[in-house]
Structures are given as structure tokens and as C-alpha cells.
Amino acid sequence: MTVVVTNDVASRTRGFLASCMLEVAPGVYTSPKLTAAVRERIWTVLVEWHGRWPGGSVLMTWPDAAAQGGQALRVIGLPQKLLVDHDGVILACRPRVSEDA
């Protein structure tokens, strides 16, 4: 299953994703049988559009036996959480905030 999660993106981006995937919650799109070629084309469009209208973020994930943890991830923009590989496990963490600020 391919899942795309958007945060604060242009309406055009959301409309495009809704035309090729099911929007199961606001900004969350899924497709159970998206081919690799279609997934790559969707990602290419998202990257191109984000370059023209920067802002927000997009995360795409899908099953990938070759990836660590069996799940591939791609991110455009500034994610709210930092994704790090720790001993073969992808962890999501928030940036540390200084107490002096």
C-alpha cells in the first residue's frame, strides 16, 4: 500500500493526489496497488510542483523489501519530524528545543 501524507500544500497538489489516490483523511492519500511506474510519476510531479510553489511538506511511503524495515520513505519540504535510520530501524523524532530559548 502506498500512502502519501501532505501538510500545508497547495490545493492543486491535493487535487492532483485525489485524482489518482483515495483521500482517507484530510491530506492523507492511499492506494493499495499503485505500480512503481505510477508512483514514480506521481513523485516526479510532486517534486516539480513543490519547486514552483514551495511550502508545506509531502511524505510518501510504500512497501519495499530492499529498504531497511521493509518500508521506503521519501519526503519533500520540511517534515514536522526528523526521520533517522538507527541500526536498520527508521525512527521519527522531533528536533531538540534548547531550554535557553
VOKOL-31685 format. One record per residue: x, y, z of N, C-alpha, C, O, CB in turn. Coordinates in Angstrom, 3 decimals. Glycine has a CB too. Example, Ala and Ser with C-alpha at 12.3 -4.5 7.8 and 13.67 -1.06 7.14 Angstrom:
<rs>
      n_u      n_v      n_w     ca_u     ca_v     ca_w      c_u      c_v      c_w      o_u      o_v      o_w     cb_u     cb_v     cb_w
   13.190   -5.690    7.800   12.300   -4.500    7.800   13.200   -3.300    7.800   14.236   -3.319    8.465   11.308   -4.473    9.046
   12.850   -2.250    7.080   13.670   -1.060    7.140   12.900    0.030    7.870   13.409    1.138    8.039   14.084   -0.598    5.725
</rs>
This chain:
<rs>
      n_u      n_v      n_w     ca_u     ca_v     ca_w      c_u      c_v      c_w      o_u      o_v      o_w     cb_u     cb_v     cb_w
    0.836   -1.172    0.000    0.000    0.000    0.000    0.885    1.240    0.000    1.778    1.375    0.836   -0.953   -0.005    1.208
    0.634    2.127   -0.927    1.324    3.409   -0.986    0.492    4.428   -0.220   -0.726    4.502   -0.386    1.559    3.865   -2.464
    1.167    5.221    0.627    0.498    6.254    1.416    1.244    7.563    1.201    2.473    7.604    1.249    0.445    5.874    2.941
    0.486    8.638    0.964    1.050    9.977    0.843    0.376   10.854    1.896   -0.850   10.882    2.007    0.851   10.563   -0.610
    1.201   11.572    2.670    0.688   12.474    3.696    1.159   13.880    3.352    2.354   14.117    3.171    1.163   12.047    5.133
    0.215   14.809    3.262    0.553   16.196    2.939    0.316   17.081    4.149   -0.515   16.786    5.008   -0.271   16.699    1.735
    1.062   18.167    4.195    0.910   19.144    5.267    1.100   20.538    4.676    2.186   20.882    4.209    1.929   18.879    6.427
    0.042   21.328    4.701    0.102   22.726    4.265    0.602   22.867    2.825    1.510   23.652    2.553    1.004   23.520    5.198
    0.004   22.103    1.905    0.371   22.193    0.493   -0.734   22.913   -0.281   -1.835   23.112    0.231    0.626   20.779   -0.103
   -0.428   23.299   -1.512   -1.385   23.999   -2.367   -2.581   23.102   -2.683   -2.454   21.879   -2.730   -0.706   24.461   -3.671
   -3.727   23.714   -2.894   -4.937   22.968   -3.252   -4.723   22.162   -4.519   -5.281   21.075   -4.669   -6.123   23.918   -3.431
   -3.930   22.679   -5.419   -3.636   21.982   -6.669   -2.987   20.623   -6.392   -3.326   19.625   -7.028   -2.715   22.842   -7.560
   -2.061   20.594   -5.445   -1.386   19.353   -5.086   -2.375   18.348   -4.513   -2.348   17.170   -4.870   -0.265   19.623   -4.080
   -3.238   18.810   -3.634   -4.237   17.918   -3.036   -5.208   17.405   -4.091   -5.602   16.240   -4.051   -5.007   18.640   -1.920
   -5.593   18.245   -5.021   -6.493   17.828   -6.092   -5.851   16.786   -6.985   -6.495   15.817   -7.388   -6.917   19.023   -6.918
   -4.567   16.992   -7.295   -3.840   16.020   -8.114   -3.787   14.664   -7.422   -4.060   13.639   -8.045   -2.418   16.520   -8.409
   -3.440   14.651   -6.149   -3.356   13.392   -5.420   -4.720   12.717   -5.326   -4.814   11.495   -5.437   -2.789   13.626   -4.024
   -5.774   13.498   -5.123   -7.121   12.931   -5.032   -7.570   12.333   -6.363   -8.453   11.476   -6.390   -8.114   14.001   -4.581
   -6.968   12.781   -7.467   -7.346   12.236   -8.773   -6.736   10.866   -9.032   -7.202   10.140   -9.910   -6.929   13.189   -9.870
   -5.697   10.503   -8.276   -5.053    9.209   -8.515   -4.980    8.317   -7.277   -4.520    7.178   -7.360   -3.670    9.432   -9.040
   -5.425    8.823   -6.144   -5.418    8.032   -4.915   -6.677    8.357   -4.119   -7.354    9.346   -4.399   -4.134    8.313   -4.069
   -6.991    7.531   -3.133   -8.143    7.756   -2.279   -7.730    8.609   -1.083   -6.770    8.275   -0.389   -8.752    6.414   -1.813
   -8.441    9.702   -0.837   -8.162   10.553    0.323   -8.956   10.001    1.503  -10.169   10.192    1.584   -8.533   12.062    0.038
   -8.273    9.320    2.416   -8.937    8.652    3.532   -9.108    9.556    4.749   -9.922    9.267    5.626   -8.160    7.423    3.925
   -8.361   10.627    4.807   -8.461   11.648    5.846   -7.889   12.917    5.232   -7.185   12.841    4.225   -7.693   11.233    7.182
   -8.171   14.081    5.807   -7.639   15.304    5.209   -6.117   15.242    5.041   -5.376   15.136    6.019   -8.018   16.511    6.063
   -5.668   15.310    3.787   -4.238   15.314    3.491   -3.569   13.956    3.507   -2.345   13.877    3.395   -3.554   16.179    4.447
   -4.345   12.868    3.644   -3.786   11.514    3.674   -4.383   10.717    2.519   -5.600   10.543    2.440   -4.072   10.811    5.046
   -3.524   10.234    1.627   -3.952    9.551    0.407   -3.371    8.138    0.393   -2.228    7.925    0.796   -3.511   10.343   -0.861
   -4.175    7.170   -0.077   -3.712    5.790   -0.131   -4.061    5.157   -1.468   -4.999    5.568   -2.151   -4.316    4.976    1.013
   -3.277    4.146   -1.819   -3.571    3.329   -2.986   -2.997    1.941   -2.734   -1.787    1.802   -2.553   -2.984    3.963   -4.296
   -3.844    0.905   -2.718   -3.360   -0.431   -2.378   -2.503   -1.086   -3.462   -1.649   -1.913   -3.144   -4.523   -1.312   -2.081
   -2.707   -0.739   -4.718   -1.996   -1.424   -5.802   -1.384   -0.450   -6.803   -1.558   -0.616   -8.010   -2.937   -2.370   -6.525
   -0.684    0.545   -6.325   -0.038    1.523   -7.191    1.244    0.911   -7.749    2.090    0.446   -6.984    0.262    2.847   -6.421
    1.395    0.906   -9.066    2.613    0.349   -9.665    3.794    1.274   -9.404    3.618    2.458   -9.116    2.429    0.130  -11.188
    4.990    0.725   -9.506    6.196    1.526   -9.298    6.285    2.664  -10.307    6.712    3.765   -9.958    7.443    0.646   -9.392
    5.892    2.418  -11.542    5.953    3.456  -12.584    4.999    4.608  -12.264    5.364    5.774  -12.414    5.610    2.855  -13.968
    3.804    4.295  -11.832    2.834    5.344  -11.488    3.305    6.095  -10.249    3.202    7.320  -10.184    1.422    4.738  -11.249
    3.821    5.365   -9.270    4.337    6.015   -8.047    5.459    6.983   -8.395    5.500    8.092   -7.861    4.845    4.956   -7.031
    6.370    6.585   -9.280    7.471    7.460   -9.691    6.960    8.702  -10.415    7.476    9.800  -10.207    8.447    6.699  -10.590
    5.947    8.533  -11.264    5.377    9.671  -11.988    4.712   10.636  -11.015    4.881   11.850  -11.136    4.361    9.192  -13.046
    3.968   10.121  -10.064    3.336   10.976   -9.046    4.409   11.740   -8.285    4.277   12.943   -8.056    2.470   10.131   -8.064
    5.476   11.039   -7.890    6.537   11.701   -7.131    7.226   12.785   -7.962    7.556   13.852   -7.445    7.566   10.674   -6.655
    7.442   12.511   -9.239    8.064   13.495  -10.126    7.216   14.762  -10.196    7.750   15.869  -10.126    8.260   12.906  -11.538
    5.907   14.608  -10.332    5.006   15.763  -10.378    5.061   16.524   -9.049    5.128   17.753   -9.047    3.549   15.312  -10.685
    5.035   15.817   -7.937    5.067   16.469   -6.619    6.357   17.264   -6.425    6.325   18.384   -5.916    4.925   15.421   -5.499
    7.485   16.692   -6.827    8.767   17.392   -6.694    8.786   18.638   -7.575    9.221   19.704   -7.140    9.941   16.457   -7.064
    8.313   18.502   -8.814    8.286   19.634   -9.734    7.399   20.755   -9.201    7.797   21.919   -9.204    7.799   19.188  -11.112
    6.209   20.408   -8.749    5.287   21.422   -8.241    5.792   22.061   -6.952    5.593   23.256   -6.734    3.916   20.810   -8.007
    6.442   21.278   -6.100    6.966   21.859   -4.854    8.072   22.859   -5.172    8.240   23.842   -4.449    7.498   20.748   -3.906
    8.828   22.624   -6.242    9.857   23.575   -6.655    9.263   24.892   -7.141    9.859   25.952   -6.946   10.713   22.970   -7.745
    8.092   24.831   -7.773    7.422   26.039   -8.276    6.664   26.776   -7.181    6.663   28.006   -7.133    6.465   25.676   -9.399
    6.017   26.010   -6.298    5.213   26.593   -5.216    5.679   26.014   -3.888    5.003   25.170   -3.299    3.688   26.321   -5.431
    6.852   26.474   -3.413    7.386   25.878   -2.188    6.477   26.157   -0.987    5.723   27.130   -0.958    8.798   26.412   -1.912
    6.577   25.301   -0.042    5.782   25.424    1.173    5.163   24.098    1.515    4.844   23.301    0.633    4.703   26.490    1.021
    4.996   23.865    2.780    4.397   22.621    3.209    5.345   21.449    3.031    6.530   21.621    2.744    3.123   22.372    2.453
    4.800   20.260    3.206    5.612   19.062    3.069    4.762   17.908    2.565    3.540   17.893    2.716    6.273   18.699    4.402
    5.443   16.943    1.963    4.806   15.728    1.453    5.678   14.552    1.854    6.895   14.580    1.675    4.606   15.785   -0.107
    5.054   13.523    2.396    5.747   12.282    2.722    5.080   11.150    1.964    3.856   11.020    1.977    5.738   12.009    4.256
    5.892   10.328    1.301    5.363    9.152    0.591    6.050    7.913    1.157    7.265    7.904    1.352    5.591    9.265   -0.971
    5.274    6.879    1.417    5.820    5.616    1.899    5.130    4.458    1.191    3.954    4.542    0.836    5.657    5.494    3.432
    5.872    3.384    0.993    5.347    2.195    0.328    6.201    0.995    0.738    7.338    1.170    1.176    5.336    2.373   -1.232
    5.663   -0.222    0.602    6.437   -1.416    0.943    7.611   -1.592   -0.011    7.461   -1.434   -1.223    5.543   -2.663    0.914
    8.775   -1.917    0.533    9.964   -2.152   -0.281   10.851   -3.142    0.462   11.475   -2.793    1.464   10.731   -0.815   -0.581
   10.905   -4.364   -0.024   11.669   -5.414    0.643   13.158   -5.080    0.732   13.845   -5.556    1.636   11.483   -6.730   -0.085
   13.659   -4.266   -0.198   15.080   -3.914   -0.201   15.412   -2.794    0.783   16.581   -2.605    1.121   15.503   -3.505   -1.593
   14.413   -2.051    1.247   14.644   -0.931    2.160   14.747   -1.431    3.592   14.225   -2.493    3.930   13.519    0.114    2.038
   15.416   -0.664    4.417   15.529   -1.022    5.826   14.143   -0.998    6.448   13.399   -0.032    6.279   16.493   -0.058    6.578
   13.802   -2.040    7.155   12.494   -2.135    7.786   11.390   -2.527    6.822   10.228   -2.621    7.218   12.150   -0.837    8.429
   11.741   -2.760    5.537   10.751   -3.168    4.552    9.832   -2.063    4.082    8.802   -2.332    3.464    9.940   -4.253    5.104
   10.194   -0.819    4.367    9.343    0.313    4.013   10.211    1.461    3.507   11.136    1.900    4.190    8.488    0.765    5.227
    9.905    1.940    2.307   10.645    3.064    1.733    9.936    4.372    2.081    8.714    4.410    2.224   10.781    2.909    0.190
   10.714    5.434    2.215   10.180    6.760    2.549   10.816    7.813    1.661   12.004    7.750    1.348   10.423    7.096    4.038
   10.007    8.776    1.264   10.503    9.974    0.573    9.815   11.176    1.201    8.647   11.107    1.582   10.235    9.909   -0.986
   10.552   12.284    1.304    9.995   13.489    1.915   10.387   14.700    1.082   11.535   14.830    0.657   10.483   13.651    3.382
    9.423   15.584    0.852    9.676   16.890    0.233    9.297   17.934    1.277    8.297   17.787    1.980    8.854   17.086   -1.125
   10.098   18.979    1.372    9.779   20.052    2.310   10.338   19.748    3.687   11.163   18.852    3.867    8.269   20.265    2.392
    9.878   20.496    4.622   10.362   20.345    5.985    9.398   19.480    6.783    8.307   19.935    7.128   10.542   21.716    6.656
    9.776   18.250    7.082    8.873   17.415    7.867    8.780   17.917    9.304    9.724   18.512    9.824    9.340   15.955    7.845
    7.647   17.675    9.935    7.487   18.064   11.328    8.344   17.202   12.236    8.672   17.591   13.356    6.026   17.971   11.743
    8.704   16.022   11.739    9.554   15.122   12.498   10.757   14.759   11.634   10.661   14.710   10.408    8.774   13.848   12.944
   11.858   14.514   12.266   13.070   14.103   11.585   13.072   12.581   11.489   12.866   11.907   12.499   14.338   14.627   12.323
   13.300   12.022   10.297   13.354   10.580   10.103   14.810   10.149   10.076   15.581   10.621    9.240   12.622   10.158    8.797
   15.197    9.256   10.981   16.583    8.814   11.077   16.651    7.289   11.067   15.759    6.604   11.567   17.246    9.376   12.353
   17.728    6.780   10.487   17.982    5.340   10.463   18.868    5.012   11.660   19.983    5.522   11.773   18.657    4.890    9.108
   18.375    4.168   12.543   19.128    3.767   13.720   19.193    2.249   13.770   18.207    1.595   14.110   18.491    4.339   15.013
   20.343    1.687   13.435   20.538    0.229   13.416   19.488   -0.488   12.576   18.976   -1.534   12.975   20.512   -0.318   14.833
   19.168    0.077   11.413   18.239   -0.571   10.490   16.775   -0.300   10.762   15.907   -0.849   10.084   18.460   -2.021   10.518
   16.487    0.536   11.743   15.101    0.880   12.062   14.923    2.372   11.807   15.723    3.183   12.273   14.739    0.509   13.551
   13.871    2.739   11.065   13.593    4.158   10.819   12.829    4.700   12.025   11.774    4.180   12.391   12.776    4.367    9.484
   13.369    5.740   12.628   12.744    6.365   13.788   12.297    7.779   13.435   12.966    8.473   12.669   13.715    6.387   14.990
   11.187    8.196   13.985   10.714    9.572   13.828   10.959   10.300   15.138   10.533    9.845   16.200    9.196    9.620   13.427
   11.645   11.430   15.059   11.905   12.185   16.282   11.716   13.671   16.002   11.835   14.137   14.869   13.338   11.902   16.820
   11.426   14.376   17.047   11.277   15.830   16.941   12.613   16.489   17.212   13.389   16.004   18.035   10.199   16.360   17.923
   12.893   17.599   16.523   14.141   18.307   16.800   14.179   18.774   18.256   13.160   19.186   18.810   14.303   19.509   15.846
   15.338   18.707   18.856   15.500   19.127   20.248   15.416   20.644   20.351   16.057   21.363   19.584   16.844   18.624   20.819
   14.631   21.120   21.291   14.474   22.559   21.505   15.333   22.955   22.687   15.273   22.346   23.755   12.980   22.946   21.743
   16.133   23.988   22.477   17.009   24.471   23.549   16.177   25.092   24.652   15.216   25.812   24.385   18.033   25.492   23.011
   16.549   24.812   25.897   15.837   25.383   27.037   16.199   26.846   27.238   15.504   27.559   27.962   16.141   24.593   28.303
   17.291   27.310   26.599   17.725   28.703   26.731   16.856   29.644   25.898   16.845   30.849   26.149   19.190   28.840   26.312
   16.139   29.125   24.929   15.362   29.980   24.014   14.121   30.513   24.664   13.360   31.246   24.033   14.982   29.221   22.766
</rs>
